Amino acid sequence: MFSDRVKIHVQAGKGGDGGLSFRREKFVPKGGPDGGDGGNGGDVVLVADPSLRDLSSLQRRRWIKAPRGGNGRGARKHGADGADVELRVPVGTQVFTGDADLIADLAHRGARVVLAAAGRGGRGNARFVSSTRQVPRFAEVGLPGEARDVELHLKLLADAALVGLPNAGKSSLLARISNATPKVADYPFTTLQPILGTVEAPDGRQLVVADVPGLIEGASEGVGLGHEFLAHLERARTLVHVIDSSQDVDDQWRTIDAELGAYGAGLDERPQIVVLNKVDLEPEPRLTIDDPRIVAVFRISCATGAGIEDFRRRLFTLVPEQEAEERAPADLADFLVYRPEPKTRRWRLLRTEGGFRVLGPPPPADELERALRAAGAKEGATVEIGDEEFELA
């Protein structure tokens, strides 16, 4: 089933703890501290993949967690970095926070965005040696990874989109001109989900045409099915308005045009190609509306095939070329208002031989408790903050 919206929880990997170790070998007196650093955790990354068509792969995977970094060990052995988790989504996916604020828009092939940044690995006790501190009996605890809830929305990328009232013949037209095989039947709302088809020209050029569920009066306010998919029209450069010529042509055009204007997002400003379908029932249909947005009017019959080849051929000249624009590097999203940074704190949590020690300004109690739990602290563990000492409850 087509899926264009999904909510997920992402959790980046915790950084590994620094090693608390001393070199102990025969004939090597006072070997000194040799604890290695912990590895960084894994990021959770979103990647735009042109081979995907919807978000259904994430419908059954709502909680995504990246692996943590490995702990540092003796002999200055550093912990391994946690592997990044890459979530592949269709080109055109937008990322929103839980408060519906746009984070990123992955509108081109290979666009990437880090949804949750990994925690940094802690430093081993070998890193704390100084001229005044020859035997540091503590090591740094790795930082927790970032966690957040996000909502993914898909807006289909198409050169042209078919719009019109239910049962106007949009699916039949898409099946006639492209490689798509949509469901076609003689009742309204046959199309329940957006469908993409590729139209090929003799010289090898291609256009992507989208068919969305039929719109009815009030669709922009939530009436019918089409209101859920109006967003898919936003990225189409041209709208192909399919009209049933056996009924009032002008009235059908005004109804759909009013809904496009009510929805907004500039849909009522897009160029329109009007297709008067079912000329086998009404041989001489006429559109009397004179509007500068209407770039061409075609009279066709999806039942008999009349006018289909001419429409398919002209479609390549009527759909405007995509404007050349500065493309973001392949590893960046086209629009990004948020880019997580590796977590840092003004205070540090150290693991000692007898428990834990906090360096820096005292942190909030809940923040400290979360950090201790993430570090594996057990009930009764000793925690030092400045000159005070307490046991974890």
Order of alpha helices (4+ residues) and beta strands (2+ residues): beta-beta-beta-beta-beta-beta-beta-beta-beta-beta-alpha-beta-beta-beta-alpha-beta-beta-alpha-beta-beta-beta-alpha-beta-beta
